[in-house]
Amino acid sequence: MRFGFSILLLSVLSMFALAQEISTPPPRIYPVALPNYDEETATRLQIFLDNCDFGPGKIDGRMGEFFRKALISYKHANAMPKTGAVDQWMLDQVPVTYTTYIIRDEDLKLVGDVPSGHTEQAKLKWLPYTSLLEFVAERYHSAESYIQKLNPGKNWEHLQPGETLKVPNVLPFEVEKFTEGKVPENPAFASRKVFVDTYEHLLEVFDHDQLVCVFPITPGSKTLPAPVGTWKILGATIWPWFRYDEGMLNYGVRTESYYNLPPGPNNLVGILWMGLNKPGIGIHGTNNPETIGRAASHGCIRLANWDAARVKDLVSVGNTVIIF
């Protein structure tokens, strides 16, 4: 009898330890003061971090909140001193800060009019970019205002194929290469865990104790916050259709009054929907990357499309998601 009790106790302790391992959030590391870097240095560091999957937010050559957090996170993940000193070898990874992009004929097919009303949107087959500026800015993970600053004098309403634009030399988000469909499980990432920090507005992925990536997010709102707890990724879809149901979005209650919105970069959930085992809640892209970390979402975890596209390749269906 005593032997059986010992086995039961060990089982309970093991389950408790496993629960602790799964649900204990990583320590916060961000209260570190950093200097303001000049625009060239800031842009090169933003490109370096972005290429390493430590998302600095939109590239804009400025020392913003998510740039700071990405830099500190990268140094923490690689056991480097978490200071504002610029490590020259980081800059050496980006020897050319800017590159050029030539507008192509096929780019025009990705741009079009998007009606403001959901009734009209639901009648379409695709929700495209509304301008070539929006397309180029998202392709190079940048603020639209920064692309405009790098290219003074351009007529943004009448860009034509063949025109050359100066852009940050970051690995581009090549939207035309993504096709609609389900994302398969990745057994190699079965042990990875996703942590959603609703205070710092960050999504972090860990492989055991190793921090793999960090991306800025919008985690719900005051009225419908992202649900704190431990969840799982049930499935993931590239270029999803979105069931726009105001009852679900505003009150968490599914209704029969909804619009089925077609896929596209200007769909409300952007390039990706990664559903959790919490009805109506998922990790997804956005039609407006300028709002990441600032405007509210309806309980979900929202990323810029270029970050959502990478998250799907860094996690797997079945992974644990801890929201705290």
HELIX and SHEET records of a PDB file:
HELIX    1   1 ARG A    2  SER A   23  1                                  22    
HELIX    2   2 GLU A   39  ASN A   51  1                                  13    
HELIX    3   3 GLU A   65  ALA A   77  1                                  13    
HELIX    4   4 GLN A   88  ASP A   92  1                                   5    
HELIX    5   5 ASP A  105  LEU A  110  5                                   6    
HELIX    6   6 HIS A  118  GLN A  121  1                                   4    
HELIX    7   7 LEU A  132  ARG A  139  1                                   8    
HELIX    8   8 GLU A  144  LEU A  150  1                                   7    
HELIX    9   9 TRP A  156  HIS A  158  5                                   3    
HELIX   10  10 VAL A  175  LYS A  177  5                                   3    
HELIX   11  11 PRO A  187  PHE A  189  5                                   3    
HELIX   12  12 GLU A  246  TYR A  251  1                                   6    
HELIX   13  13 PRO A  289  THR A  291  5                                   3    
HELIX   14  14 ASN A  305  VAL A  311  1                                   7    
SHEET    1   A 2 TYR A  98  ILE A 102  0                                        
SHEET    2   A 2 THR A 164  PRO A 168 -1                                        
SHEET    1   B 6 GLY A 181  LYS A 182  0                                        
SHEET    2   B 6 GLY A 229  ILE A 238 -1                                        
SHEET    3   B 6 LEU A 272  LEU A 276 -1                                        
SHEET    4   B 6 GLY A 282  HIS A 284 -1                                        
SHEET    5   B 6 ILE A 301  ARG A 302  1                                        
SHEET    6   B 6 THR A 218  PRO A 219 -1                                        
SHEET    1   C 6 GLY A 181  LYS A 182  0                                        
SHEET    2   C 6 GLY A 229  ILE A 238 -1                                        
SHEET    3   C 6 THR A 320  ILE A 323 -1                                        
SHEET    4   C 6 ARG A 192  ASP A 197  1                                        
SHEET    5   C 6 LEU A 202  ASP A 207 -1                                        
SHEET    6   C 6 GLN A 210  PRO A 216 -1                                        
SHEET    1   D 2 PHE A 242  TYR A 244  0                                        
SHEET    2   D 2 TYR A 259  LEU A 261 -1                                        
END                                                                             
